[in-house]
Amino acid sequence: MVAKKTKLKKTKRVSAKKLCSSVITREGVKKDGTLKKGYRYVKGGKVVKAKAKK
């Protein structure tokens, strides 16, 4: 008798970009990439908390 060959189960791979984006979150940015209320962009693309005008 000959034993049947079994197929190896493939594991789903997660790219580094997907893995890191779920772990590292920027303050003031929503998951879809839009700014949260009270935050704004400054020169260089940084996100900072907006200060109230006096």
Secondary structure, DSSP 4 states (H G I P E B T S, - for coil): --PPPPPPPPPPP--HHHHHHHH---TTB-TTSPBPTTEEE-TTS-EEEPPPP-
